[in-house]
Amino acid sequence: MQKTSTVICIAIIQYLTVLSASAQCFTCADAPPGSFFCDDFESSAPLTDRYFEVNTNGGDLVVQNEIGRVGGRGLRILFQQGEVSAGGLSKSFGKIPAGYLARNGARKDTSFNEIYWRMDVRHQPGWQGNGPAKLSRALVFVNDGWAQGMMAHLWSGGPNNTRLIADPASGIDANGVVKSTKYNDFANLRWLGIYPGTTEMFSDANAGNWYCVVGHVKLNTPGQSNGVFEFWINDTLQQSVTNLNWHGNYNANPSSMTINAVFFESYWNSGSPIQQERYFDNIVIGTKPIPCGCALQTSVENEQHPDESVSVRYFDVLGRELIADEVALSSYVLEVTTQKSGRINTRLITGHARNK
């Protein structure tokens, strides 16, 4: 029992150390399972080697040292006063029309009906204007003319434009017929509702804080309205929509395009009121849930015996043991597993990772 208490104390100290570093210990070297693209901007290779399109907007978008989530490299985006577009990154993957869109594509031999993606976002201290409109979108490009079959938009909205909203749209009608003929073919799009989050990540008062945004999109089963679009901020679910008809029966045809691109954007429709900066870090795209928190593991060895679990207990960050109902409601939980050998393993898990 004394050894268990010691291990719990060590794990809690490690956890609090992580929190003091903005609850961030992510690197692409330890990308979560299911990741097929990751960019923490620590690579010295040019962005044009990783994305099919890089819009630097004349130097407004650039990788810089010491601006990342924990002081490493990150992406600086500079809005000039009155500027609408400050640049962006476009990544393609999976089954994708040949040509320009397929440049630097990941996993081009795979059809993706479902993806998760992550980006970390920070506005400089003193930021003005609240939300700067476009942040990210997952897409289905149906041809090399940039016609879109599905758009899972994440951009600012809500009261005073302080929240992130999901704004899904489709360029394919409910019967599965492609209507879109070009990029942002507004005359031929179906808009599927607006779903605002609850966290005021774009409030001027929250400038200077890092926010981890994770999106999840899943195409509908052909002919059914069971498509998914949901998103989290800092591991807290903001919206979950599970009854979308993205494509009708379009994707019943195995040759049809599936999810094949994600954009990371800085496009402010009304323009920035002053010259100011925002920052991106830790871009990840994958097939499984992507947590924002850290997964800490420690162990204390006793004897060399097969690792058979005897008990699993859960604690909060103050060392208080939790009952089952409390575990389900907690954002961060310390899991302590005691094995027959006497070995004790601890693992810090987030609510996002646990619930998925």
VMD Tcl script that draws the C-alpha trace (Angstrom):
set ca {
  {0.00 0.00 0.00}
  {2.90 2.33 0.83}
  {4.46 1.68 -2.57}
  {1.13 2.38 -4.30}
  {0.86 5.71 -2.48}
  {4.41 6.61 -3.49}
  {3.74 5.83 -7.15}
  {0.53 7.89 -7.10}
  {2.40 10.86 -5.59}
  {5.13 10.63 -8.25}
  {2.57 10.46 -11.04}
  {0.63 13.45 -9.67}
  {3.84 15.51 -9.48}
  {4.57 14.63 -13.11}
  {1.04 15.57 -14.07}
  {1.23 18.96 -12.35}
  {4.57 19.58 -14.05}
  {2.89 19.00 -17.40}
  {0.08 21.39 -16.49}
  {2.63 24.09 -15.72}
  {3.79 23.75 -19.33}
  {0.30 24.52 -20.66}
  {-0.81 20.88 -20.44}
  {1.14 20.15 -23.59}
  {3.73 17.43 -24.16}
  {2.97 16.65 -27.79}
  {5.55 15.95 -30.46}
  {5.12 14.26 -33.83}
  {7.61 11.61 -32.70}
  {4.86 10.45 -30.31}
  {1.83 11.11 -32.50}
  {-1.28 9.21 -31.32}
  {-2.31 5.88 -32.88}
  {-4.02 6.23 -36.24}
  {-2.13 9.38 -37.25}
  {-1.08 9.44 -40.90}
  {0.05 13.08 -41.09}
  {1.68 15.19 -38.40}
  {3.43 18.56 -38.42}
  {4.82 20.14 -35.25}
  {6.89 22.52 -37.42}
  {10.16 21.25 -35.95}
  {11.32 19.98 -39.36}
  {13.73 22.21 -41.28}
  {12.25 21.03 -44.59}
  {10.17 23.66 -46.43}
  {6.40 23.63 -45.98}
  {6.08 23.08 -49.73}
  {7.49 19.58 -49.18}
  {4.59 18.68 -46.89}
  {1.45 20.39 -48.25}
  {-0.03 20.59 -51.73}
  {-0.53 24.32 -51.34}
  {1.23 26.83 -49.11}
  {0.01 30.42 -49.18}
  {2.59 32.53 -47.32}
  {0.86 35.76 -48.36}
  {4.18 37.47 -48.98}
  {5.73 36.38 -45.70}
  {2.71 36.81 -43.41}
  {2.69 33.04 -42.82}
  {6.07 31.67 -41.77}
  {7.61 29.07 -39.45}
  {9.47 30.74 -36.58}
  {11.48 29.63 -33.56}
  {10.23 29.99 -29.98}
  {6.57 30.62 -30.82}
  {5.34 27.01 -30.61}
  {3.12 25.54 -27.93}
  {5.99 24.97 -25.49}
  {8.60 27.30 -26.91}
  {9.70 25.34 -29.96}
  {8.96 26.12 -33.58}
  {5.47 27.08 -34.69}
  {3.60 28.81 -37.50}
  {3.29 32.61 -37.28}
  {0.39 34.24 -39.17}
  {0.47 38.04 -39.42}
  {-2.67 39.99 -40.23}
  {-1.96 43.47 -41.56}
  {-4.51 46.13 -40.62}
  {-7.57 45.62 -42.81}
  {-6.18 42.40 -44.27}
  {-8.61 39.60 -45.16}
  {-6.30 36.70 -46.10}
  {-3.08 36.10 -44.18}
  {-2.23 32.73 -45.75}
  {-2.88 29.07 -45.08}
  {-1.85 25.45 -45.52}
  {-3.67 22.81 -47.58}
  {-3.03 19.09 -47.06}
  {-4.37 16.29 -49.28}
  {-4.54 12.56 -48.62}
  {-6.36 9.39 -49.56}
  {-8.17 8.96 -52.85}
  {-7.62 12.31 -54.52}
  {-7.99 13.58 -58.12}
  {-4.64 13.44 -59.92}
  {-2.61 16.54 -60.57}
  {-2.09 19.58 -58.39}
  {-4.42 18.44 -55.59}
  {-2.46 15.21 -55.16}
  {0.90 16.93 -54.61}
  {2.55 15.62 -51.42}
  {-0.60 13.58 -50.75}
  {-0.54 11.10 -47.85}
  {-1.91 7.55 -48.06}
  {-3.13 7.98 -51.64}
  {-3.99 4.27 -51.78}
  {-6.66 4.61 -49.08}
  {-10.29 5.76 -49.05}
  {-11.12 7.72 -45.90}
  {-14.78 7.77 -44.91}
  {-13.84 9.09 -41.47}
  {-11.04 11.27 -40.11}
  {-10.01 13.23 -37.03}
  {-7.80 16.29 -37.22}
  {-6.11 18.56 -34.69}
  {-4.55 22.00 -34.63}
  {-3.36 24.18 -31.76}
  {-4.24 27.89 -31.99}
  {-3.14 30.99 -30.07}
  {-3.82 34.71 -30.56}
  {-1.20 37.19 -29.41}
  {-1.78 39.07 -26.13}
  {-3.70 42.24 -26.89}
  {-5.57 40.67 -29.81}
  {-8.55 42.71 -31.03}
  {-11.64 41.77 -33.02}
  {-12.50 38.41 -31.44}
  {-12.84 35.57 -33.98}
  {-11.06 35.95 -37.35}
  {-13.58 33.87 -39.33}
  {-12.09 30.89 -41.18}
  {-9.93 28.44 -39.22}
  {-10.12 24.97 -40.80}
  {-12.19 22.68 -43.00}
  {-12.19 19.03 -44.02}
  {-13.17 18.42 -47.64}
  {-14.08 15.96 -50.34}
  {-12.77 17.08 -53.72}
  {-14.76 15.19 -56.36}
  {-12.66 16.22 -59.38}
  {-9.51 18.10 -60.36}
  {-11.54 21.27 -60.91}
  {-11.83 21.66 -57.13}
  {-15.57 20.88 -57.03}
  {-16.44 19.93 -53.45}
  {-18.67 17.09 -52.39}
  {-18.45 17.80 -48.66}
  {-17.25 20.71 -46.52}
  {-16.85 20.39 -42.75}
  {-16.16 24.03 -41.86}
  {-14.79 25.16 -38.51}
  {-14.84 28.93 -38.15}
  {-15.70 31.67 -35.67}
  {-19.25 32.67 -34.82}
  {-21.72 32.75 -31.95}
  {-22.20 35.66 -29.54}
  {-19.78 38.48 -30.44}
  {-18.00 36.07 -32.76}
  {-16.12 34.51 -29.83}
  {-16.84 30.81 -30.35}
  {-15.91 28.13 -32.82}
  {-18.82 26.81 -34.88}
  {-19.38 23.80 -37.11}
  {-20.97 24.83 -40.41}
  {-21.35 21.72 -42.62}
  {-22.23 21.90 -46.31}
  {-22.48 19.55 -49.29}
  {-22.04 19.93 -53.02}
  {-23.93 16.68 -53.62}
  {-27.71 16.55 -53.45}
  {-29.67 14.25 -51.13}
  {-29.98 11.69 -53.94}
  {-26.22 11.43 -54.43}
  {-25.89 13.59 -57.57}
  {-22.87 15.91 -57.74}
  {-24.06 19.50 -58.18}
  {-20.92 21.45 -57.32}
  {-18.88 22.56 -60.35}
  {-16.06 24.56 -58.73}
  {-14.55 25.63 -55.40}
  {-17.10 27.37 -53.17}
  {-19.87 26.91 -55.73}
  {-22.39 28.59 -53.44}
  {-25.25 28.36 -55.93}
  {-25.04 24.57 -55.79}
  {-24.36 23.87 -52.12}
  {-26.64 22.41 -49.45}
  {-26.04 23.98 -46.04}
  {-26.71 21.51 -43.23}
  {-27.05 23.74 -40.18}
  {-24.92 25.84 -37.83}
  {-23.68 24.27 -34.60}
  {-21.83 26.64 -32.21}
  {-19.44 25.54 -29.52}
  {-19.49 26.75 -25.92}
  {-15.86 27.76 -25.27}
  {-15.06 31.41 -26.00}
  {-11.66 30.63 -27.48}
  {-11.80 33.72 -29.73}
  {-12.70 36.22 -27.01}
  {-10.21 39.08 -26.83}
  {-10.05 38.39 -23.09}
  {-8.64 34.90 -23.81}
  {-5.89 36.14 -26.12}
  {-2.51 34.68 -25.22}
  {-3.90 31.23 -24.36}
  {-3.31 28.13 -26.44}
  {-6.37 26.15 -27.54}
  {-6.30 22.62 -28.93}
  {-9.03 22.08 -31.54}
  {-9.96 18.57 -32.70}
  {-12.49 17.92 -35.46}
  {-14.14 14.64 -36.42}
  {-16.08 13.94 -39.58}
  {-17.61 10.73 -40.91}
  {-19.45 10.31 -44.19}
  {-22.97 8.90 -44.09}
  {-23.77 5.31 -44.97}
  {-25.04 5.45 -48.59}
  {-28.71 6.41 -48.56}
  {-28.84 7.14 -44.83}
  {-28.67 10.29 -42.72}
  {-26.07 9.15 -40.20}
  {-23.09 11.31 -41.13}
  {-21.08 12.82 -38.27}
  {-19.49 16.21 -37.61}
  {-18.24 17.04 -34.12}
  {-15.44 18.97 -32.49}
  {-13.63 19.43 -29.18}
  {-11.66 22.28 -27.63}
  {-9.07 21.27 -25.02}
  {-10.68 17.81 -24.84}
  {-14.12 19.26 -24.07}
  {-16.83 18.28 -26.55}
  {-18.37 21.40 -28.11}
  {-20.84 19.93 -30.61}
  {-21.77 16.49 -31.91}
  {-24.04 16.14 -34.94}
  {-24.74 12.56 -35.98}
  {-27.65 12.75 -38.45}
  {-26.11 14.40 -41.50}
  {-26.78 13.39 -45.09}
  {-23.45 14.41 -46.55}
  {-23.58 12.49 -49.82}
  {-26.88 10.68 -50.37}
  {-25.81 7.42 -52.01}
  {-22.86 8.99 -53.88}
  {-20.27 7.00 -51.95}
  {-21.98 3.68 -52.71}
  {-19.82 3.70 -55.83}
  {-16.33 2.51 -54.80}
  {-14.76 4.83 -57.39}
  {-16.30 7.93 -55.77}
  {-14.05 10.29 -53.89}
  {-14.03 10.27 -50.09}
  {-12.54 12.68 -47.52}
  {-9.28 13.82 -49.07}
  {-8.15 17.21 -47.77}
  {-7.94 19.46 -44.72}
  {-7.23 23.19 -44.87}
  {-5.67 25.25 -42.05}
  {-6.69 28.81 -42.69}
  {-6.46 32.47 -41.71}
  {-9.15 34.24 -43.72}
  {-10.96 37.11 -42.02}
  {-13.94 38.19 -44.11}
  {-14.25 41.64 -42.55}
  {-10.50 42.22 -42.24}
  {-8.33 42.65 -39.16}
  {-8.92 45.90 -37.24}
  {-5.19 46.25 -36.45}
  {-1.90 44.57 -37.32}
  {-1.68 41.47 -35.13}
  {-0.50 37.86 -35.03}
  {-1.89 34.40 -34.43}
  {-0.01 31.10 -34.12}
  {-0.59 27.46 -35.13}
  {1.14 24.33 -33.87}
  {0.70 20.54 -33.72}
  {-1.26 19.74 -36.86}
  {-2.39 16.09 -36.92}
  {-4.68 14.11 -39.23}
  {-5.64 10.52 -38.45}
  {-8.26 7.82 -38.31}
  {-8.65 7.58 -34.52}
  {-9.54 10.07 -31.76}
  {-6.78 12.59 -31.09}
  {-6.43 13.69 -27.45}
  {-5.20 17.12 -26.46}
  {-3.86 16.08 -23.06}
  {-0.74 14.11 -22.24}
  {-0.50 10.39 -21.55}
  {1.98 9.89 -18.71}
  {3.14 6.40 -17.80}
  {5.31 5.32 -14.87}
  {6.04 1.92 -13.38}
  {7.70 0.39 -10.32}
  {9.19 -3.07 -10.83}
  {9.12 -5.77 -8.16}
  {9.69 -9.34 -9.34}
  {9.83 -10.71 -12.87}
  {6.49 -12.47 -13.22}
  {3.82 -12.43 -15.92}
  {1.93 -9.12 -15.82}
  {-1.52 -10.14 -14.67}
  {-3.76 -7.35 -13.37}
  {-5.10 -7.77 -9.84}
  {-6.83 -4.40 -9.49}
  {-7.43 -1.15 -11.33}
  {-8.13 2.01 -9.31}
  {-8.71 5.62 -10.33}
  {-7.64 8.84 -8.60}
  {-8.02 12.55 -9.17}
  {-4.99 14.85 -9.35}
  {-5.15 15.43 -5.58}
  {-4.80 11.70 -4.89}
  {-8.44 11.10 -3.93}
  {-9.75 7.71 -5.10}
  {-12.70 8.00 -7.47}
  {-15.82 5.88 -7.75}
  {-17.09 4.73 -11.14}
  {-19.53 7.61 -11.67}
  {-16.82 10.16 -10.85}
  {-14.40 8.55 -13.31}
  {-16.88 8.97 -16.15}
  {-17.33 12.67 -15.39}
  {-13.68 13.61 -14.81}
  {-11.60 15.40 -17.44}
  {-8.31 13.91 -16.16}
  {-7.97 10.63 -14.28}
  {-4.94 8.81 -12.89}
  {-5.35 5.06 -13.55}
  {-3.37 2.80 -11.20}
  {-3.08 -0.88 -12.16}
  {-1.60 -3.36 -9.68}
  {-0.39 -6.63 -11.20}
  {0.17 -10.06 -9.68}
  {3.92 -9.58 -9.97}
  {3.73 -6.56 -7.67}
  {4.36 -4.15 -10.52}
  {2.33 -0.94 -10.40}
  {1.57 1.00 -13.58}
  {0.06 4.46 -13.69}
  {-1.46 6.22 -16.65}
  {-2.94 9.69 -16.93}
  {-5.90 9.64 -19.33}
  {-8.14 12.41 -20.57}
  {-11.91 12.32 -20.75}
  {-11.71 12.62 -24.55}
  {-9.48 9.56 -24.89}
  {-11.43 7.55 -22.32}
  {-14.90 8.23 -23.70}
  {-13.90 7.31 -27.22}
}
mol new
graphics top color blue
foreach p $ca { graphics top sphere $p radius 0.5 }
foreach p [lrange $ca 0 end-1] q [lrange $ca 1 end] { graphics top cylinder $p $q radius 0.2 }
display resetview
